[in-house]
Amino acid sequence: MPRKKKRTALVIAQNSIVLDLSPILMARNIRTPYTFLTRIGINTMTAQKMLRGESIQLNYNHLTALCLHLNCTPNDLFVLRDMQLADGHALHALPIYTSSPTKTIDEWLATKSIQEIEEMMKG
C-alpha cells in the first residue's frame, strides 16, 4: 500500500479573508472564549488557533456551531486583510481587519481573582 504524502504546513496568506472572533465575542459578552469554543464542540487546538488568529481552515461544522451559538451570520465572523478589490466587489461588505489578536489565556487570567476563576470553572 503506498504511503500518503505528508501535507506541507499551511500558511495564512497576507492578503486574505480571515476569521476574527474578538468583536463578536465581546459583543456577546463572552468572558471565557476558549471555554465557550470548547463547549460548542470545537477541539482545544482549533480553539486556540482561532483565538490567536492563526486558524487556517474552518470546516462547516465549526462554522455552523459558531453561527448557531453566537446568533450571527458567517459575514459577522470574517474580515478582509490587505485585499485590493475592484470597486463594487461584493467582498467590500466584510469589515477590514484592524484588531490585534486576542489576549493570551495567561494575560487574560492575570486580571482575574482566584474567586472569579473558581466561579468561571463552576459555571
Summary of the structure (lengths in Angstrom):
residues: 123
radius of gyration: 16.9
end to end distance: 49.5
largest distance: 56.2
contacts: 249
relative contact order: 0.17
helix: 44%
strand: 7%
